Amino acid sequence: MQNKYLFTSESVSEGHPDKVCDRISDMVVDSYLSLDPFSRVACETLTTTNKVVLAGEIRGPKIEKEEIINKVRDCIKEIGYDQKGFSWKTANIETFLHEQSADIAMGVDSKDNKDEGAGDQGIMFGYACTETDDLMPAPIHFSHKILRLMAEDRKKNALKGIEPDSKSQVTMLYQDDKPIKVTSIVISTQHSKDLNQDKVKELIIPYIHRSIPENYLKDLDPKEIYINPTGQFIIGGPDGDSGLTGRKIIVDTYGGAAPHGGGAFSGKDPTKVDRSAAYAARYLAKNIVAAGVSKKCLIQLAYAIGVSKPLSIFVRLAEGDENKTETVKKIINKEFNLSPRGIREMLNLNNPIYEVTSAYGHFGRKPSDSGEFSWEKTDKADLFKL
């Protein structure tokens, strides 16, 4: 480990074209789970100039195409798009959702497999660290917070002239593996044609100070704050660039501070271990760190389609804590059912809780009374206290 190094993470807003797609795909998941908690959904979304296309596999109650299309419009409206190039009122929306493959269903629903098989093969990672109160890496935590606060004020009409499509990027200096200070910040945001770049900068700078503690900012050179560095950003969202579900998986997780198995989350029901096992791995890692076992924890889980138990469970703790690894693994094996069904029951994942996860990260969020972000609870920390 280097004594000093720079590390950068980025976030994108709910109005980014890829995030518009994630939102719509997760809306489809929630729509089916709200009618039948055992629905199967794998929905992909494409957006481009004033057009939305849905495709994927469904097994569950019948929902009319027109109802789905109306819900897509509601998503676009809530995000804030009513522009000439992309509007909730006029967008051309097509849906090509169809029945789930019988071959996949056979593997997942095998009658002699009481825990049900995983919906696909793959590897999933979970991570936690003590850099923030939410046990998340600091650069991604601050990147998300800037955009989330901007979106909240934009929707309340307290940030006038700023449009939905935004990106942020935070670079921090680490020393002895701890974040010491912010060295640069990049924020690019769509805006109305009535705002010049000086005004955009004036509007956006306060969100940096609202999002990042001043002790990290006190040595930041103002020249290292880049607001719309290429100039005006008027054409944005799906009108400026196409979007697809699942293209922002590092934004969704740990900002590059931990590995990613490669599978996206949005648009998938919780039988898909790409989603549910990644949540379970975060749940384990967060409770281990919350217990004070280590300042960092990385978990990897591996699955095979149609097989209920994980093929492997890997645990890595911070340097100096490696001697605790085997004890932690024994606790996981004894106390946690990491079959797909076990994960769903442990975290109550068969509920319509996913649309809210589609922007500003799936991790480091506050668990809600209605069940969202259940994997962020630290209710199992006592199990890991050594």
C-alpha positions as CSV (number, residue, x, y, z in Angstrom):
1,M,0.0,0.0,0.0
2,Q,1.3,3.4,-1.0
3,N,1.8,5.9,1.9
4,K,0.2,8.6,-0.2
5,Y,-2.1,8.4,-3.2
6,L,-5.0,10.1,-4.9
7,F,-8.3,8.3,-5.5
8,T,-11.3,9.4,-7.5
9,S,-14.9,8.4,-7.7
10,E,-17.8,9.7,-9.8
11,S,-21.6,9.8,-9.5
12,V,-24.3,10.6,-12.0
13,S,-27.7,12.1,-11.3
14,E,-31.1,10.5,-11.8
15,G,-31.4,12.6,-15.0
16,H,-28.4,11.0,-16.6
17,P,-29.6,8.9,-19.6
18,D,-28.3,5.6,-18.1
19,K,-30.0,6.4,-14.8
20,V,-33.3,7.2,-16.5
21,C,-33.1,3.7,-17.8
22,D,-32.3,2.2,-14.4
23,R,-35.2,4.1,-12.9
24,I,-37.7,2.8,-15.5
25,S,-36.4,-0.8,-15.3
26,D,-36.7,-0.8,-11.5
27,M,-40.2,0.7,-11.8
28,V,-41.1,-2.4,-13.8
29,V,-39.7,-4.7,-11.1
30,D,-41.7,-2.9,-8.4
31,S,-44.8,-2.9,-10.5
32,Y,-44.8,-6.7,-10.7
33,L,-43.6,-7.4,-7.2
34,S,-46.4,-5.1,-5.8
35,L,-48.9,-7.5,-7.4
36,D,-47.1,-10.8,-6.8
37,P,-44.0,-10.9,-4.6
38,F,-42.8,-14.0,-6.5
39,S,-42.8,-12.4,-9.9
40,R,-39.8,-12.8,-12.1
41,V,-38.5,-9.7,-13.9
42,A,-35.5,-9.0,-16.1
43,C,-36.2,-5.6,-17.8
44,E,-33.8,-3.6,-19.9
45,T,-34.5,0.0,-21.0
46,L,-33.1,2.1,-23.9
47,T,-33.5,5.8,-24.2
48,T,-32.6,8.3,-26.9
49,T,-34.1,11.5,-28.2
50,N,-37.7,11.5,-27.1
51,K,-37.9,7.7,-27.2
52,V,-38.0,4.9,-24.7
53,V,-37.8,1.1,-25.5
54,L,-38.4,-1.6,-22.9
55,A,-37.4,-5.3,-23.5
56,G,-37.0,-8.3,-21.3
57,E,-38.5,-11.4,-19.6
58,I,-41.4,-11.5,-17.2
59,R,-43.2,-14.2,-15.2
60,G,-46.0,-12.9,-13.1
61,P,-49.4,-11.2,-13.2
62,K,-50.6,-9.6,-16.4
63,I,-50.0,-5.8,-16.6
64,E,-51.3,-4.1,-19.7
65,K,-48.8,-2.4,-22.0
66,E,-50.6,0.9,-21.6
67,E,-50.3,0.8,-17.8
68,I,-46.6,0.2,-18.1
69,I,-46.3,3.1,-20.6
70,N,-48.1,5.4,-18.3
71,K,-45.8,4.5,-15.4
72,V,-42.8,5.2,-17.7
73,R,-44.2,8.7,-18.2
74,D,-44.6,9.1,-14.5
75,C,-40.9,8.2,-14.0
76,I,-39.8,10.7,-16.6
77,K,-42.0,13.4,-15.1
78,E,-40.7,12.8,-11.6
79,I,-37.1,13.0,-12.8
80,G,-38.0,16.4,-14.3
81,Y,-37.9,16.0,-18.1
82,D,-40.3,18.1,-20.1
83,Q,-37.9,19.3,-22.8
84,K,-38.3,19.4,-26.5
85,G,-35.8,16.6,-27.0
86,F,-37.2,14.4,-24.1
87,S,-40.6,14.9,-22.5
88,W,-42.8,12.8,-20.3
89,K,-45.7,14.1,-22.3
90,T,-44.6,13.4,-25.9
91,A,-41.9,10.6,-25.7
92,N,-42.5,7.6,-27.9
93,I,-42.6,4.6,-25.6
94,E,-42.5,1.0,-26.7
95,T,-42.5,-2.2,-24.6
96,F,-41.4,-5.6,-25.7
97,L,-41.6,-7.5,-22.4
98,H,-42.3,-11.2,-22.8
99,E,-42.6,-14.5,-20.9
100,Q,-39.5,-15.7,-19.0
101,S,-37.5,-18.5,-20.7
102,A,-38.7,-22.0,-19.6
103,D,-35.1,-23.2,-19.4
104,I,-34.2,-20.5,-16.8
105,A,-37.4,-21.1,-14.8
106,M,-36.6,-24.9,-14.7
107,G,-33.2,-24.3,-13.2
108,V,-34.4,-21.7,-10.6
109,D,-37.6,-23.6,-9.6
110,S,-36.3,-27.1,-9.4
111,K,-38.8,-29.0,-7.1
112,D,-36.0,-31.0,-5.3
113,N,-34.2,-27.8,-4.4
114,K,-36.0,-26.5,-1.4
115,D,-33.9,-23.3,-1.3
116,E,-34.4,-22.6,-5.0
117,G,-31.4,-22.2,-7.3
118,A,-29.7,-19.0,-8.2
119,G,-31.1,-17.2,-11.3
120,D,-27.7,-17.1,-12.9
121,Q,-24.0,-17.9,-12.3
122,G,-21.7,-15.1,-11.2
123,I,-19.6,-13.4,-8.6
124,M,-20.8,-10.6,-6.3
125,F,-18.8,-8.3,-4.0
126,G,-19.7,-6.4,-0.9
127,Y,-17.6,-3.8,0.9
128,A,-17.5,-1.6,3.9
129,C,-15.0,0.7,5.5
130,T,-14.8,3.3,8.3
131,E,-14.2,6.4,6.0
132,T,-17.7,7.7,6.5
133,D,-20.5,7.3,9.0
134,D,-22.4,5.2,6.5
135,L,-19.3,2.9,6.2
136,M,-18.7,3.8,2.6
137,P,-15.6,5.1,0.7
138,A,-15.4,8.8,1.1
139,P,-15.1,9.9,-2.6
140,I,-18.2,8.1,-3.8
141,H,-20.2,9.1,-0.7
142,F,-19.5,12.8,-1.3
143,S,-20.0,12.5,-5.1
144,H,-23.5,11.1,-4.5
145,K,-24.4,13.7,-1.9
146,I,-23.6,16.6,-4.1
147,L,-26.0,15.4,-6.8
148,R,-28.6,14.2,-4.4
149,L,-28.9,17.6,-2.7
150,M,-28.9,19.4,-6.1
151,A,-31.8,17.2,-7.3
152,E,-33.8,17.8,-4.1
153,D,-33.5,21.5,-4.5
154,R,-34.2,21.4,-8.2
155,K,-37.5,19.6,-7.6
156,K,-38.5,22.1,-4.9
157,N,-37.8,24.9,-7.4
158,A,-35.0,26.1,-5.1
159,L,-32.3,25.6,-7.7
160,K,-33.7,27.4,-10.8
161,G,-32.2,27.0,-14.2
162,I,-30.5,23.7,-13.5
163,E,-31.8,20.7,-15.4
164,P,-31.9,17.0,-14.5
165,D,-28.7,15.6,-16.2
166,S,-25.6,16.0,-13.9
167,K,-22.3,14.3,-13.1
168,S,-19.9,14.8,-10.2
169,Q,-16.4,13.6,-9.4
170,V,-14.4,13.9,-6.2
171,T,-10.7,13.2,-5.9
172,M,-9.2,12.8,-2.4
173,L,-5.6,12.5,-1.1
174,Y,-5.1,9.4,1.1
175,Q,-2.3,9.0,3.6
176,D,-1.7,5.8,5.4
177,D,-4.9,4.5,3.8
178,K,-7.0,7.3,5.2
179,P,-8.7,10.2,3.3
180,I,-7.0,13.4,4.3
181,K,-8.4,16.1,2.0
182,V,-10.1,16.8,-1.3
183,T,-7.8,17.8,-4.1
184,S,-10.2,18.3,-7.0
185,I,-13.9,18.4,-7.7
186,V,-15.7,18.2,-11.1
187,I,-19.4,18.9,-11.5
188,S,-21.0,19.0,-15.0
189,T,-24.7,20.0,-15.0
190,Q,-27.3,20.6,-17.6
191,H,-28.8,24.1,-17.4
192,S,-31.2,26.3,-19.2
193,K,-30.1,28.5,-22.1
194,D,-30.7,31.6,-19.9
195,L,-27.8,30.8,-17.6
196,N,-24.2,31.7,-18.4
197,Q,-21.4,29.7,-16.9
198,D,-20.6,32.2,-14.2
199,K,-24.1,31.9,-12.9
200,V,-24.0,28.1,-13.1
201,K,-20.9,28.1,-11.0
202,E,-22.4,30.5,-8.5
203,L,-25.4,28.2,-8.1
204,I,-23.4,24.9,-7.8
205,I,-20.5,25.8,-5.5
206,P,-22.6,25.9,-2.3
207,Y,-23.5,22.2,-2.8
208,I,-19.9,21.3,-2.4
209,H,-19.8,22.9,1.0
210,R,-23.1,21.4,2.0
211,S,-21.9,17.9,1.0
212,I,-18.3,17.7,2.2
213,P,-17.0,18.5,5.7
214,E,-14.9,21.7,5.7
215,N,-11.9,19.9,7.2
216,Y,-11.6,18.1,3.8
217,L,-12.0,21.3,1.8
218,K,-9.8,23.8,3.7
219,D,-6.7,23.2,1.5
220,L,-8.6,22.9,-1.8
221,D,-7.3,25.2,-4.5
222,P,-10.3,27.0,-6.1
223,K,-8.7,26.4,-9.5
224,E,-9.2,22.6,-8.8
225,I,-13.0,23.1,-8.8
226,Y,-14.2,22.5,-12.3
227,I,-17.8,23.4,-13.0
228,N,-18.9,22.5,-16.6
229,P,-15.3,22.5,-17.7
230,T,-16.1,22.2,-21.4
231,G,-18.5,25.1,-21.4
232,Q,-22.2,25.2,-21.8
233,F,-24.3,22.1,-21.1
234,I,-27.8,22.9,-22.5
235,I,-28.6,19.7,-24.5
236,G,-28.5,16.8,-22.1
237,G,-30.3,13.7,-20.9
238,P,-31.5,11.2,-23.5
239,D,-31.6,14.0,-26.1
240,G,-27.8,14.5,-25.7
241,D,-26.8,10.9,-25.4
242,S,-28.5,7.5,-25.5
243,G,-29.0,5.6,-22.2
244,L,-29.1,1.9,-21.3
245,T,-29.9,0.0,-18.1
246,G,-26.9,-1.2,-16.1
247,R,-24.1,1.0,-17.5
248,K,-23.3,2.7,-14.2
249,I,-22.4,-0.3,-12.0
250,I,-19.4,1.4,-10.4
251,V,-21.5,4.4,-9.6
252,D,-24.1,2.0,-8.1
253,T,-21.6,0.4,-5.8
254,Y,-18.3,1.6,-4.3
255,G,-16.9,4.1,-6.8
256,G,-14.1,1.7,-7.8
257,A,-12.8,1.3,-4.2
258,A,-13.8,-2.4,-4.3
259,P,-14.1,-5.0,-7.0
260,H,-17.3,-5.5,-8.9
261,G,-18.5,-8.8,-10.2
262,G,-19.8,-7.3,-13.4
263,G,-23.5,-7.8,-13.1
264,A,-25.9,-4.8,-13.0
265,F,-28.7,-4.5,-10.4
266,S,-31.5,-2.5,-11.9
267,G,-34.3,-4.2,-13.7
268,K,-33.8,-7.6,-11.9
269,D,-36.0,-9.3,-9.4
270,P,-34.3,-10.6,-6.3
271,T,-34.0,-14.2,-7.5
272,K,-31.2,-12.8,-9.7
273,V,-28.1,-13.1,-7.5
274,D,-26.5,-10.2,-9.4
275,R,-28.7,-8.1,-7.2
276,S,-29.6,-10.0,-4.1
277,A,-26.2,-11.5,-3.4
278,A,-24.5,-8.2,-3.9
279,Y,-26.9,-6.8,-1.3
280,A,-26.2,-9.7,1.0
281,A,-22.4,-9.3,0.6
282,R,-22.7,-5.6,1.6
283,Y,-24.9,-6.5,4.5
284,L,-22.2,-8.9,5.8
285,A,-19.3,-6.5,5.2
286,K,-21.1,-3.6,6.9
287,N,-22.0,-5.6,10.0
288,I,-18.5,-6.9,10.3
289,V,-17.0,-3.4,10.1
290,A,-19.8,-2.0,12.4
291,A,-18.8,-4.7,14.9
292,G,-15.3,-3.2,15.1
293,V,-13.7,-6.4,13.7
294,S,-11.7,-4.4,11.1
295,K,-11.7,-1.0,9.4
296,K,-12.3,-2.6,6.1
297,C,-14.0,-5.7,4.9
298,L,-14.4,-7.2,1.4
299,I,-16.8,-10.1,0.8
300,Q,-17.1,-12.2,-2.4
301,L,-19.9,-14.7,-3.0
302,A,-20.0,-17.0,-6.1
303,Y,-23.1,-18.8,-7.5
304,A,-24.1,-21.3,-10.2
305,I,-27.4,-21.1,-12.0
306,G,-29.9,-23.5,-10.4
307,V,-27.7,-24.2,-7.4
308,S,-28.8,-22.8,-4.1
309,K,-25.7,-22.6,-1.9
310,P,-22.8,-20.3,-2.7
311,L,-19.9,-22.0,-4.4
312,S,-17.4,-19.9,-2.4
313,I,-17.3,-17.3,0.3
314,F,-14.2,-15.1,0.4
315,V,-13.4,-12.6,3.2
316,R,-10.6,-10.0,3.2
317,L,-10.1,-7.7,6.2
318,A,-7.8,-4.7,6.5
319,E,-4.1,-5.3,6.7
320,G,-3.2,-6.5,10.2
321,D,-6.6,-8.1,10.7
322,E,-6.0,-11.2,8.6
323,N,-5.8,-13.5,11.6
324,K,-9.5,-12.9,12.2
325,T,-10.6,-14.0,8.8
326,E,-11.3,-17.7,9.5
327,T,-13.3,-16.8,12.6
328,V,-15.5,-14.4,10.5
329,K,-16.0,-17.0,7.8
330,K,-17.1,-19.5,10.5
331,I,-19.7,-17.1,11.8
332,I,-21.0,-16.4,8.3
333,N,-21.4,-20.1,7.6
334,K,-23.1,-20.7,10.9
335,E,-25.4,-17.7,11.2
336,F,-26.4,-16.8,7.6
337,N,-28.4,-18.7,4.9
338,L,-26.9,-17.3,1.7
339,S,-29.1,-19.3,-0.7
340,P,-31.1,-17.0,-3.0
341,R,-34.2,-17.8,-0.9
342,G,-32.4,-17.3,2.4
343,I,-31.1,-13.9,1.2
344,R,-34.5,-12.8,0.1
345,E,-36.1,-13.8,3.4
346,M,-33.3,-12.3,5.5
347,L,-33.5,-8.9,3.8
348,N,-37.2,-9.0,2.8
349,L,-36.3,-8.5,-0.8
350,N,-39.6,-9.7,-2.4
351,N,-41.1,-6.3,-1.8
352,P,-41.5,-3.4,-4.3
353,I,-38.5,-1.5,-2.9
354,Y,-36.2,-1.0,-5.9
355,E,-37.1,2.2,-7.8
356,V,-35.6,4.3,-5.1
357,T,-32.3,2.5,-5.4
358,S,-31.8,3.5,-9.1
359,A,-29.9,6.7,-8.4
360,Y,-27.3,7.9,-5.9
361,G,-26.0,4.5,-5.1
362,H,-27.4,1.2,-3.8
363,F,-25.2,1.4,-0.7
364,G,-24.6,3.9,2.0
365,R,-28.3,4.8,2.2
366,K,-30.6,4.9,5.1
367,P,-32.9,1.9,5.7
368,S,-36.6,2.9,5.7
369,D,-39.6,1.7,7.6
370,S,-41.1,0.5,4.3
371,G,-38.2,-1.8,3.7
372,E,-35.9,0.0,1.3
373,F,-32.2,-0.5,1.8
374,S,-32.7,-3.3,4.4
375,W,-29.1,-4.5,3.6
376,E,-27.8,-1.3,5.2
377,K,-28.9,-2.3,8.7
378,T,-26.2,-3.2,11.2
379,D,-28.5,-5.4,13.3
380,K,-26.2,-8.4,13.0
381,A,-23.1,-6.6,14.3
382,D,-23.2,-8.3,17.7
383,L,-22.8,-11.7,16.0
384,F,-19.3,-10.6,14.7
385,K,-18.0,-9.1,17.9
386,L,-14.8,-11.1,18.7
